[in-house]
Every structure is written in structure tokens, then in C-alpha cells.
Amino acid sequence: MPEKTVSKTTRMSIDISVKDHKRIKVLASAEGVTLKDFVIDCIREKIHPEKQPNAKTRKAMSDARKGKTTKAKNIADLYEQLGI
């Protein structure tokens, strides 16, 4: 039976303004993630810069956040719109 990999964690506490806290909560909620996951995702970019998406992926993510997505009735319609 394979061994489980246990990841150790530690608790971190920071002081931020009420205004910033509310804004972070709203942003996390808008992305559909927990406050913890939102903050971790934000700092992950700084502590693991080698794991960043490439330019094409960043543009696709940005477009999706702005609602610039392809809407399709079904998979055949999607393929047709994408030209594949």
C-alpha cells in the first residue's frame, strides 16, 4: 500500500484594514472560492513564480473573467464556432 504524503501547515495571522478585508471577501466570493484559497492563490504567484501560466493562458483567464467566452448550444456548435 502506498504511503500517504502528509503536508505540514502552519497558521499565519496578519492585520489588514476592514476595508481591505471586505474587498478580499468580495473578490473571493466572486471567484467562488474560500477566503483562504483566494489569499493562498494570490501569494502563490510570489512564492512560486516558476509555476505561472503562460501568456496565452493568462489572456484566456482574463477574457473569461471579463465574460468574453464562447457560448455554444452543444459540442457540435462549439466545434463549429472554434473552427475545429
TORPA-574134 format. One record per atom (N, C-alpha, C): residue number from 1; atom name; x, y, z. Coordinates in Angstrom, 2 decimals, m for minus. Layout:
# TORPA-574134
R     k    a      east     north        up
R   NUM   CA         X         Y         Z
...
This chain:
# TORPA-574134
R     k    a      east     north        up
R     1    N      0.85     m1.18      0.00
R     1   CA      0.00      0.00      0.00
R     1    C      0.90      1.24      0.00
R     2    N      0.66      2.22     m0.90
R     2   CA      1.49      3.42     m0.95
R     2    C      1.31      4.27      0.31
R     3    N      2.42      4.92      0.69
R     3   CA      2.37      5.79      1.86
R     3    C      1.69      7.11      1.51
R     4    N      0.96      7.65      2.48
R     4   CA      0.34      8.96      2.29
R     4    C      1.39     10.04      2.49
R     5    N      1.32     11.06      1.66
R     5   CA      2.18     12.21      1.84
R     5    C      1.44     13.21      2.71
R     6    N      2.03     13.54      3.84
R     6   CA      1.40     14.49      4.76
R     6    C      2.09     15.83      4.61
R     7    N      1.32     16.84      4.34
R     7   CA      1.86     18.18      4.19
R     7    C      1.65     18.94      5.50
R     8    N      2.74     19.39      6.09
R     8   CA      2.63     20.15      7.32
R     8    C      2.21     21.58      7.00
R     9    N      1.41     22.14      7.86
R     9   CA      0.97     23.52      7.69
R     9    C      1.24     24.30      8.96
R    10    N      1.17     25.59      8.85
R    10   CA      1.31     26.47     10.00
R    10    C      0.28     27.59      9.85
R    11    N     m0.11     28.17     10.94
R    11   CA     m1.09     29.25     10.92
R    11    C     m0.35     30.59     10.83
R    12    N     m0.91     31.50     10.04
R    12   CA     m0.33     32.82      9.88
R    12    C     m1.42     33.86     10.15
R    13    N     m1.08     34.89     10.86
R    13   CA     m2.05     35.93     11.17
R    13    C     m1.49     37.28     10.72
R    14    N     m2.32     38.05     10.01
R    14   CA     m1.90     39.38      9.57
R    14    C     m3.00     40.38      9.90
R    15    N     m2.62     41.62     10.08
R    15   CA     m3.57     42.69     10.32
R    15    C     m3.76     43.48      9.03
R    16    N     m5.02     43.62      8.62
R    16   CA     m5.35     44.43      7.45
R    16    C     m6.55     45.30      7.80
R    17    N     m6.74     46.33      7.01
R    17   CA     m7.86     47.23      7.27
R    17    C     m9.19     46.51      7.04
R    18    N    m10.21     46.99      7.68
R    18   CA    m11.56     46.42      7.49
R    18    C    m11.96     46.54      6.03
R    19    N    m11.63     47.67      5.42
R    19   CA    m11.97     47.91      4.02
R    19    C    m11.31     46.87      3.11
R    20    N    m10.02     46.61      3.33
R    20   CA     m9.31     45.62      2.51
R    20    C     m9.87     44.22      2.76
R    21    N    m10.20     43.91      4.00
R    21   CA    m10.76     42.59      4.33
R    21    C    m12.07     42.38      3.59
R    22    N    m12.93     43.38      3.60
R    22   CA    m14.21     43.28      2.90
R    22    C    m14.00     43.09      1.40
R    23    N    m13.05     43.84      0.86
R    23   CA    m12.78     43.74     m0.57
R    23    C    m12.27     42.34     m0.94
R    24    N    m11.38     41.80     m0.13
R    24   CA    m10.86     40.46     m0.39
R    24    C    m11.99     39.44     m0.32
R    25    N    m12.88     39.58      0.65
R    25   CA    m14.01     38.66      0.77
R    25    C    m14.90     38.71     m0.47
R    26    N    m15.15     39.92     m0.96
R    26   CA    m15.98     40.08     m2.15
R    26    C    m15.30     39.44     m3.36
R    27    N    m14.00     39.69     m3.52
R    27   CA    m13.27     39.11     m4.65
R    27    C    m13.26     37.58     m4.58
R    28    N    m13.05     37.05     m3.39
R    28   CA    m13.05     35.59     m3.23
R    28    C    m14.42     35.02     m3.57
R    29    N    m15.44     35.67     m3.08
R    29   CA    m16.81     35.22     m3.35
R    29    C    m17.11     35.26     m4.85
R    30    N    m16.67     36.33     m5.51
R    30   CA    m16.91     36.46     m6.95
R    30    C    m16.23     35.34     m7.73
R    31    N    m15.11     34.85     m7.22
R    31   CA    m14.41     33.75     m7.89
R    31    C    m14.93     32.38     m7.43
R    32    N    m15.81     32.40     m6.43
R    32   CA    m16.38     31.15     m5.95
R    32    C    m15.41     30.31     m5.13
R    33    N    m14.49     30.98     m4.44
R    33   CA    m13.51     30.27     m3.62
R    33    C    m13.55     30.79     m2.19
R    34    N    m12.95     30.03     m1.29
R    34   CA    m12.89     30.48      0.10
R    34    C    m11.89     31.62      0.22
R    35    N    m12.02     32.36      1.30
R    35   CA    m11.09     33.45      1.57
R    35    C     m9.66     32.90      1.65
R    36    N     m9.50     31.79      2.33
R    36   CA     m8.19     31.15      2.47
R    36    C     m7.60     30.81      1.10
R    37    N     m8.39     30.14      0.25
R    37   CA     m7.89     29.76     m1.06
R    37    C     m7.57     30.96     m1.93
R    38    N     m8.36     32.02     m1.82
R    38   CA     m8.11     33.24     m2.59
R    38    C     m6.77     33.84     m2.19
R    39    N     m6.54     33.97     m0.89
R    39   CA     m5.28     34.57     m0.41
R    39    C     m4.09     33.69     m0.79
R    40    N     m4.23     32.39     m0.62
R    40   CA     m3.14     31.48     m0.98
R    40    C     m2.82     31.58     m2.46
R    41    N     m3.86     31.64     m3.31
R    41   CA     m3.62     31.78     m4.74
R    41    C     m2.89     33.08     m5.06
R    42    N     m3.24     34.15     m4.35
R    42   CA     m2.58     35.44     m4.58
R    42    C     m1.10     35.39     m4.21
R    43    N     m0.78     34.80     m3.08
R    43   CA      0.63     34.78     m2.67
R    43    C      1.43     33.69     m3.37
R    44    N      0.75     32.67     m3.86
R    44   CA      1.44     31.59     m4.58
R    44    C      2.23     32.15     m5.76
R    45    N      1.68     33.17     m6.43
R    45   CA      2.36     33.78     m7.57
R    45    C      3.71     34.35     m7.16
R    46    N      3.81     34.85     m5.95
R    46   CA      5.06     35.46     m5.47
R    46    C      6.05     34.41     m4.97
R    47    N      5.55     33.36     m4.31
R    47   CA      6.47     32.40     m3.73
R    47    C      6.84     31.25     m4.68
R    48    N      6.06     31.09     m5.75
R    48   CA      6.36     30.05     m6.75
R    48    C      6.23     30.65     m8.16
R    49    N      7.06     31.63     m8.50
R    49   CA      6.92     32.28     m9.81
R    49    C      7.13     31.34    m10.99
R    50    N      7.83     30.25    m10.78
R    50   CA      8.07     29.31    m11.87
R    50    C      6.83     28.53    m12.26
R    51    N      5.79     28.58    m11.46
R    51   CA      4.56     27.84    m11.72
R    51    C      3.46     28.74    m12.27
R    52    N      3.83     29.79    m12.96
R    52   CA      2.86     30.73    m13.51
R    52    C      2.38     30.28    m14.88
R    53    N      1.10     30.55    m15.19
R    53   CA      0.60     30.21    m16.53
R    53    C      1.29     31.06    m17.60
R    54    N      1.37     30.52    m18.80
R    54   CA      1.99     31.27    m19.89
R    54    C      1.06     32.39    m20.36
R    55    N      1.55     33.21    m21.27
R    55   CA      0.82     34.40    m21.73
R    55    C     m0.54     34.04    m22.34
R    56    N     m0.59     32.97    m23.13
R    56   CA     m1.84     32.58    m23.77
R    56    C     m2.88     32.18    m22.71
R    57    N     m2.45     31.45    m21.71
R    57   CA     m3.35     31.03    m20.64
R    57    C     m3.81     32.23    m19.82
R    58    N     m2.88     33.15    m19.51
R    58   CA     m3.26     34.36    m18.74
R    58    C     m4.30     35.18    m19.50
R    59    N     m4.14     35.29    m20.84
R    59   CA     m5.11     36.05    m21.63
R    59    C     m6.47     35.36    m21.61
R    60    N     m6.48     34.04    m21.74
R    60   CA     m7.74     33.28    m21.71
R    60    C     m8.43     33.45    m20.35
R    61    N     m7.65     33.42    m19.28
R    61   CA     m8.22     33.61    m17.94
R    61    C     m8.80     35.02    m17.79
R    62    N     m8.07     36.00    m18.28
R    62   CA     m8.54     37.38    m18.22
R    62    C     m9.82     37.56    m19.03
R    63    N     m9.85     37.01    m20.23
R    63   CA    m11.04     37.09    m21.07
R    63    C    m12.24     36.44    m20.38
R    64    N    m12.01     35.29    m19.77
R    64   CA    m13.10     34.58    m19.08
R    64    C    m13.65     35.41    m17.93
R    65    N    m12.77     36.05    m17.18
R    65   CA    m13.22     36.90    m16.06
R    65    C    m14.04     38.08    m16.55
R    66    N    m13.75     38.54    m17.77
R    66   CA    m14.48     39.68    m18.35
R    66    C    m15.74     39.22    m19.09
R    67    N    m16.00     37.92    m19.08
R    67   CA    m17.19     37.41    m19.76
R    67    C    m17.00     37.20    m21.24
R    68    N    m15.78     37.30    m21.72
R    68   CA    m15.50     37.10    m23.14
R    68    C    m15.28     35.62    m23.40
R    69    N    m16.37     34.88    m23.41
R    69   CA    m16.28     33.44    m23.62
R    69    C    m17.12     33.05    m24.82
R    70    N    m16.87     31.87    m25.33
R    70   CA    m17.64     31.35    m26.45
R    70    C    m18.84     30.59    m25.90
R    71    N    m20.01     30.99    m26.32
R    71   CA    m21.25     30.33    m25.91
R    71    C    m21.69     29.39    m27.02
R    72    N    m22.08     28.18    m26.65
R    72   CA    m22.49     27.21    m27.65
R    72    C    m23.72     26.44    m27.17
R    73    N    m24.54     26.01    m28.11
R    73   CA    m25.74     25.23    m27.80
R    73    C    m25.38     23.80    m27.42
R    74    N    m24.33     23.27    m28.07
R    74   CA    m23.90     21.91    m27.82
R    74    C    m22.46     21.78    m28.31
R    75    N    m21.89     20.60    m28.18
R    75   CA    m20.49     20.41    m28.54
R    75    C    m20.24     20.62    m30.03
R    76    N    m21.18     20.21    m30.87
R    76   CA    m21.02     20.40    m32.31
R    76    C    m21.00     21.89    m32.65
R    77    N    m21.87     22.65    m32.00
R    77   CA    m21.90     24.09    m32.21
R    77    C    m20.59     24.73    m31.75
R    78    N    m20.06     24.28    m30.63
R    78   CA    m18.79     24.81    m30.13
R    78    C    m17.67     24.53    m31.12
R    79    N    m17.58     23.30    m31.60
R    79   CA    m16.54     22.95    m32.58
R    79    C    m16.66     23.81    m33.83
R    80    N    m17.88     24.04    m34.26
R    80   CA    m18.08     24.86    m35.46
R    80    C    m17.59     26.28    m35.23
R    81    N    m17.94     26.86    m34.08
R    81   CA    m17.51     28.22    m33.78
R    81    C    m16.00     28.33    m33.65
R    82    N    m15.36     27.28    m33.15
R    82   CA    m13.91     27.29    m32.99
R    82    C    m13.17     26.88    m34.25
R    83    N    m13.93     26.41    m35.24
R    83   CA    m13.32     26.00    m36.49
R    83    C    m12.55     24.70    m36.41
R    84    N    m13.02     23.82    m35.55
R    84   CA    m12.33     22.51    m35.43
R    84    C    m13.30     21.37    m35.69
